[in-house]
């Protein structure tokens, strides 16, 4: 898809780049990886996505962005960044399909290009780009594992969300029989691409807010061992450019339905999980 066609497909004006100076800031000391890439799904995050891409690109190459039907005018700016920097690639989806669907689109393209692992991070500035190399190197050392961020909250974190995620974490720990997933919702992670594509193609869910939690549960069921690393999370205010698409009612209903599905399947998998745990096999085997 060329730039003009990409812009036209979502109805964005050719001048709609938010005038936010989306110029990339590539680090000349960063050599492109042939196995690991950064994957950023983006939907209506405003100019914050430019800072996110610049920060990621300063730490790693390549950085891929999947624009999930955004209507905020950032598509043009992101395409300009990609045109100016060979380390940035932008995919434009014509309609909003959800975070999981956007990630899957990027994963499939990455797999076709020969990449083996993808670090996912949100476009809204919450995730620490400076830790990308740390997470990537952990993945390179243990390519059969998934490297999961353990959120380190500061005073900006809404108390309701901090407490609420404990519920999801409890259920995730049960559904994986204590496989060692420290946090089920934090999206700053390195996934093995082929395994995650296999999980997502195996069922119709995981396309929206349920993606992050169901991904780690199902990967653990596949024998992918989690590695947990602490990572700060920052909740930006509206004045700082923060944008949240989380809706307490809608998304908590989605998570509840997800855990009901996973628990039903967990009961069927329980004998197999018990055997693997007793035998010390992945995901229960530790380095």
C-alpha positions in Angstrom: 0.0 0.0 0.0 1.5 3.4 -0.9 1.2 6.5 1.3 -1.6 8.1 -0.5 -3.7 5.0 -0.6 -3.1 4.3 3.0 -4.3 7.8 4.0 -7.3 7.6 1.7 -8.3 4.2 3.1 -9.2 5.7 6.4 -10.5 9.0 5.1 -7.7 11.1 6.6 -6.9 14.5 5.1 -3.4 14.6 3.4 -2.6 17.5 5.8 -3.8 15.7 8.9 -0.6 15.0 10.7 -1.4 17.1 13.8 1.5 19.4 12.9 3.5 17.7 15.8 6.9 17.4 14.1 6.8 13.6 13.7 10.5 13.6 12.6 12.2 10.3 13.6 15.2 10.3 15.9 17.1 7.1 14.9 20.1 6.1 16.9 23.0 5.5 14.5 24.5 3.1 17.0 21.5 0.7 16.8 22.0 -2.1 14.3 18.8 -3.6 12.8 17.9 -6.9 14.3 16.9 -9.7 11.9 15.0 -11.7 14.6 13.4 -9.2 17.1 11.3 -6.2 16.3 9.2 -3.7 18.3 5.5 -3.8 17.4 3.3 -0.8 18.4 -0.5 -1.0 17.8 -1.9 2.5 17.7 -5.5 3.8 17.8 -6.3 7.5 18.2 -3.5 8.3 20.7 -2.8 11.8 19.2 0.7 13.2 18.9 1.9 11.0 21.8 2.4 8.2 19.3 5.2 10.2 17.6 7.1 10.5 20.9 6.6 6.7 21.5 7.9 5.7 18.1 10.9 8.1 18.4 11.7 6.7 21.9 11.5 3.1 20.7 13.5 3.8 17.6 16.3 5.4 19.6 16.6 2.0 21.4 15.9 -0.5 18.7 15.5 -1.3 15.0 13.2 -2.2 13.4 10.1 -0.5 14.9 6.8 -1.4 13.3 3.5 0.5 13.9 0.1 -0.9 13.1 -2.4 2.0 12.8 -5.7 0.4 13.8 -8.2 2.6 12.0 -7.2 5.8 13.7 -9.1 8.9 12.8 -7.0 11.4 14.8 -4.8 12.5 11.9 -1.6 10.7 13.0 -1.5 8.3 10.1 0.1 10.9 7.8 2.7 11.8 10.4 3.6 8.1 11.0 3.9 7.5 7.3 6.3 10.5 7.1 8.4 9.0 9.8 8.6 5.7 8.0 9.5 7.5 4.7 12.4 9.3 6.5 13.7 6.3 8.5 14.2 2.8 7.1 14.0 1.5 10.7 10.3 2.4 10.9 7.5 0.5 9.1 3.9 1.5 9.3 0.8 -0.6 8.4 -2.5 1.1 8.1 -5.7 -0.8 8.8 -8.9 0.7 7.3 -11.1 0.1 10.3 -10.6 -0.2 14.1 -10.5 -3.9 14.9 -9.0 -3.9 18.4 -5.6 -4.2 19.9 -5.3 -8.0 19.5 -6.3 -7.8 15.9 -3.8 -5.1 15.2 -1.0 -7.1 16.9 -2.0 -10.2 14.9 -1.7 -8.2 11.7 1.8 -7.1 12.6 2.8 -10.6 13.8 1.8 -12.2 10.5 3.8 -9.7 8.5 6.7 -10.1 10.8 6.6 -13.9 10.5 6.5 -13.6 6.7 9.6 -11.3 6.9 11.5 -13.9 8.9 11.3 -12.4 12.4 11.0 -14.7 15.4 10.1 -12.4 18.3 8.1 -9.2 18.8 8.2 -6.8 21.7 4.7 -5.2 22.0 4.3 -1.8 23.6 1.4 0.6 23.8 1.4 3.8 21.7 0.2 6.0 24.6 3.5 6.6 26.3 2.8 4.3 29.3 5.6 1.9 28.6 9.4 2.4 29.2 11.1 2.5 25.8 14.5 2.7 27.6 14.0 -0.9 28.7 13.5 -2.3 25.2 17.2 -3.5 24.9 17.0 -5.2 28.4 13.8 -7.1 27.4 15.2 -8.0 24.0 18.5 -9.4 25.4 16.5 -11.5 27.9 14.6 -12.9 25.0 17.7 -13.6 22.9 19.1 -15.5 25.9 16.0 -17.6 26.3 14.3 -17.7 22.9 11.8 -20.3 24.0 10.4 -18.1 26.6 8.1 -15.0 26.8 9.5 -12.0 28.6 6.8 -10.2 30.6 6.8 -6.8 32.1 6.0 -6.6 35.8 4.5 -3.1 36.3 6.1 -0.8 38.8 3.5 1.9 39.5 4.1 5.5 40.6 1.7 8.0 42.0 0.1 8.6 38.6 -1.5 5.1 38.6 -5.3 5.1 39.3 -5.9 3.2 42.5 -9.0 1.4 41.1 -7.0 0.0 38.2 -4.1 -1.1 40.4 -6.4 -3.0 42.7 -8.6 -4.3 39.9 -5.7 -6.0 38.1 -5.1 -8.1 41.2 -8.3 -9.9 40.4 -7.2 -10.8 36.9 -3.8 -11.8 38.1 -5.3 -14.2 40.7 -7.4 -15.9 38.0 -4.5 -16.1 35.6 -2.3 -17.7 38.3 -5.1 -20.3 38.8 -5.7 -20.9 35.1 -2.0 -21.6 34.6 -1.6 -23.6 37.8 1.0 -21.1 39.1 3.2 -21.0 36.0 4.8 -17.8 37.2 3.0 -15.0 35.4 3.5 -11.9 37.7 1.1 -9.7 35.8 -1.5 -10.6 33.3 -2.4 -7.2 31.9 0.9 -5.3 31.3 1.4 -5.2 27.5 5.1 -4.5 27.5 6.3 -7.9 26.5 8.4 -10.0 24.1 6.5 -12.8 22.5 7.7 -15.7 20.4 5.9 -14.9 17.1 5.1 -18.4 15.7 3.7 -19.6 19.0 1.5 -16.6 19.5 0.2 -16.7 15.9 -0.7 -20.4 16.5 -2.6 -19.5 19.7 -4.6 -16.7 18.0 -5.4 -18.7 14.9 -6.7 -21.5 17.2 -9.8 -19.5 18.4 -11.7 -16.3 17.6 -11.0 -14.4 20.8 -8.1 -12.2 21.9 -8.8 -9.5 19.3 -9.6 -6.6 21.7 -8.8 -5.8 25.3 -8.8 -9.5 26.2 -5.6 -10.0 24.2 -2.9 -9.4 26.8 -4.3 -11.7 29.5 -5.4 -14.5 27.2 -2.1 -14.5 25.3 0.0 -15.3 28.3 -2.4 -18.0 29.6 -2.6 -19.8 26.3 1.1 -19.5 25.7 1.7 -21.0 29.1 -0.6 -23.8 28.2 1.6 -24.3 25.2 4.6 -24.7 27.4 6.1 -21.2 26.9 7.9 -20.3 30.1 7.5 -16.7 31.5 10.4 -14.5 32.4 9.3 -11.5 34.5 11.1 -8.2 34.6 10.1 -5.1 36.4 9.2 -2.1 34.3 7.8 1.3 35.3 4.4 2.3 34.0 3.4 5.9 33.6 -0.2 7.1 33.4 -0.1 10.4 31.5 -2.6 13.2 32.3 -4.7 14.8 29.6 -2.4 17.8 29.8 0.5 15.5 29.1 -1.2 14.0 26.1 -2.5 10.9 27.8 -5.3 9.0 26.1 -7.1 6.0 27.5 -9.6 3.8 25.6 -10.2 1.6 28.7 -13.9 1.5 29.7 -14.5 0.0 33.2 -17.9 -1.5 32.4 -17.3 -2.7 28.9 -13.8 -4.0 29.4 -14.4 -5.7 32.8 -17.4 -7.5 31.2 -15.0 -8.7 28.4 -12.4 -9.8 31.0 -15.0 -11.7 33.0 -16.3 -13.5 30.0 -12.7 -14.3 29.0 -11.9 -15.8 32.4 -15.0 -17.9 32.4 -13.9 -19.3 29.0 -10.4 -19.9 30.2 -11.6 -21.6 33.4 -13.8 -24.0 31.5 -10.8 -25.0 29.4 -8.5 -25.1 32.4 -10.6 -27.8 33.9 -10.1 -29.9 30.8 -6.4 -29.2 30.8 -5.9 -29.7 34.5 -4.5 -33.3 34.4 -2.0 -32.4 31.7 -0.9 -29.3 33.6 -0.5 -31.2 36.9 1.7 -33.8 35.1 3.9 -31.1 33.5 4.2 -29.3 36.9 5.2 -32.5 38.7 7.6 -33.4 35.9 9.2 -29.9 35.9 8.4 -29.3 32.3 7.7 -25.9 30.6 6.1 -23.6 31.5 7.0 -24.7 35.1 10.7 -25.4 34.4 12.9 -22.5 35.6 16.3 -21.5 34.2 
